[in-house]
Amino acid sequence: MASNLIRKLVLSSVLFFTTAASAETFVFTAIPDEDQTKLVERFSGVADYLSEQLNVDVRYIPVKSYAAAITAFRNNQVQLAWFGGLSGVQARRLVPGSEAIAQGVEDEAFETYFIANTNSGIKPADKLADLKDQLQGKTFTFGSKGSTSGRLMPEFYLRDTFGKKPEDFFSRVGFSGNHTRTLRLVEAGTYDVGALNFQVWNKELGDGSIDTDSVQVIWKTPAYPDYQWTIRGDVNERFGEGFKQRVTDALLNLKDPALLESFPRSGFIPASDDDYEPIRKTAEEIGILD
């Protein structure tokens, strides 16, 4: 059932992107950071909520990659997006006037967890430097290449701590594509170590979906800003004066426990572009942004 729904949504997105969106349709997307079934369920619910609050037709369009989410936003195929810290910075650089308007309560102080397969013999530590001898020469997987919590911040701390590119420190480095996949690859022993966002770990752990005999958290990064809702600056021209504020208010007032749990977030709070300056600076420092 879920797989059929996903296929229909993906087909719908392909057809939708080949035509101009009507002025009455407000469209949003999200970075594909988790299993697609979970994303469809989550954001279909958000679309229904926003449609009711804004009194316009609202559609969620799934995309295949982080880059595709940014491209859809740049091309005005979507007017709102749930981005990670890095993808949001990238999108706003490409679309003058766009801005971050809301973030999860937990996104003010986000973390990346380094996880390890227990057969690797790696023991948890409070400081990454204390793991040098245990990590060197192991296999390691990031999430998506465009992920803040799955790539940007873990790579920054690896370089900063060990003074080497990940490729020069580990025996093999991969990119799983999303956080759920990272968890499964490390759990299965395909990689010794991986980096994923702490919310995915906590959600999967709470659901009883992690084999804790096979995988464990070995290190947690310092906190940094991450996910946010970013909106195009021209939405008032298209949907009417004050529309941007109405969208912002709707997101900040989202209280549905089931919807919030699906993110998972305890709620949404105001955000601004300035909140993500640390992400921009870090991305420039390691060469992801020019």
C-alpha positions, -999 to 999 in steps of 0.1 A, spaced: 0 0 0 27 25 11 49 15 -19 20 22 -43 14 56 -27 51 65 -31 51 55 -68 21 76 -74 36 106 -56 69 103 -74 51 100 -108 30 130 -98 61 150 -90 76 141 -124 44 152 -142 41 183 -120 76 195 -127 70 194 -164 41 220 -161 37 253 -144 21 252 -110 -12 271 -108 -13 303 -88 -37 285 -64 -13 257 -56 13 262 -29 40 235 -33 67 223 -9 93 196 -7 118 182 18 153 167 16 151 129 14 170 122 46 151 91 56 132 62 42 108 75 16 77 57 32 82 77 64 86 110 45 55 105 24 34 98 56 49 128 74 47 154 47 13 144 33 0 152 68 18 185 68 2 193 34 -32 187 47 -26 208 78 -12 237 58 -40 236 33 -65 239 61 -46 267 78 -39 287 46 -71 280 28 -52 272 -4 -44 240 -22 -11 227 -8 9 199 -23 39 180 -11 63 168 -39 89 142 -30 123 144 -46 151 119 -51 181 138 -37 192 168 -17 204 184 -49 169 179 -64 153 196 -35 175 227 -40 169 227 -77 132 226 -73 133 255 -49 156 275 -72 134 269 -102 102 279 -83 88 244 -87 83 245 -49 79 276 -28 87 261 6 111 234 17 122 215 48 160 217 44 189 207 65 213 234 76 236 231 46 210 225 19 191 256 33 222 277 31 228 265 -5 192 271 -15 190 306 -1 223 316 -19 206 306 -52 173 324 -45 177 361 -34 150 371 -10 143 336 3 146 331 40 146 307 69 113 311 88 110 282 113 131 254 128 124 226 152 129 232 189 156 206 187 173 222 157 188 250 177 212 225 192 214 195 169 239 167 172 255 140 151 261 106 166 291 85 155 279 49 157 300 17 154 293 -19 148 301 -38 181 323 -63 163 347 -35 153 358 -34 190 355 4 192 346 16 226 327 49 233 346 80 243 337 116 254 364 131 231 369 123 195 406 126 199 405 97 223 392 75 195 420 81 171 438 47 175 405 28 174 391 46 143 422 48 121 421 23 93 384 14 99 356 18 73 333 48 76 301 59 60 286 94 58 249 99 49 241 120 19 269 142 4 247 172 10 237 164 46 246 187 75 244 161 102 254 132 80 283 148 62 292 184 68 296 185 106 311 150 111 336 157 83 345 190 99 352 174 133 371 145 117 394 170 98 397 193 128 406 166 152 428 143 131 442 168 106 434 146 77 407 142 51 384 112 60 397 94 29 433 96 43 423 85 77 399 56 72 405 26 50 373 31 30 347 60 30 312 58 16 280 78 13 249 58 22 224 84 9 203 89 41 204 84 78 182 53 80 205 36 55 236 46 75 222 30 105 214 -2 87 248 -5 70 267 -1 103 243 -24 121 249 -50 95 287 -45 96 290 -33 60 308 -3 76 326 -2 109 315 33 117 289 58 105 276 93 112 238 101 115 216 126 131 207 120 167 170 123 161 169 93 137 189 73 162 166 82 191 134 77 171 146 42 158 157 33 193 124 43 208 106 23 182 127 -8 191 141 -8 156 178 -10 165 198 -41 174 218 -27 203 238 -59 204 252 -50 169 256 -12 170 262 15 196 269 52 198 306 59 203 307 97 202 284 128 201 294 160 184 290 194 200 257 211 192 250 231 160 220 246 141 204 223 116 170 217 99 147 246 90 117 256 68 129 280 41 104 300 19 108 319 -13 107 357 -11 82 361 -38 53 342 -23 34 373 -13 33 384 -49 19 351 -60 -4 342 -31 -13 376 -17 -1 401 8 9 386 41 11 351 28 46 345 40 36 355 75 6 332 74 28 303 64 52 311 92 24 313 118 9 280 106 43 263 110 49 278 144 14 269 156 16 232 144 6 213 175 -6 179 162 13 154 184 13 127 157 28 151 131 54 165 154 64 130 165 69 119 129 97 145 124 104 140 154 102 175 169 85 188 200 74 219 181 86 247 158 101 280 167 112 311 148 144 310 127 164 334 106 192 332 81 217 345 107 211 313 128 228 293 100 260 314 97 280 287 115 269 262 89 279 285 60 313 292 75 320 255 82 310 246 46 333 272 32 361 261 55 361 225 43 355 234 6 318 225 2 308 261 -5 329 286 -25 
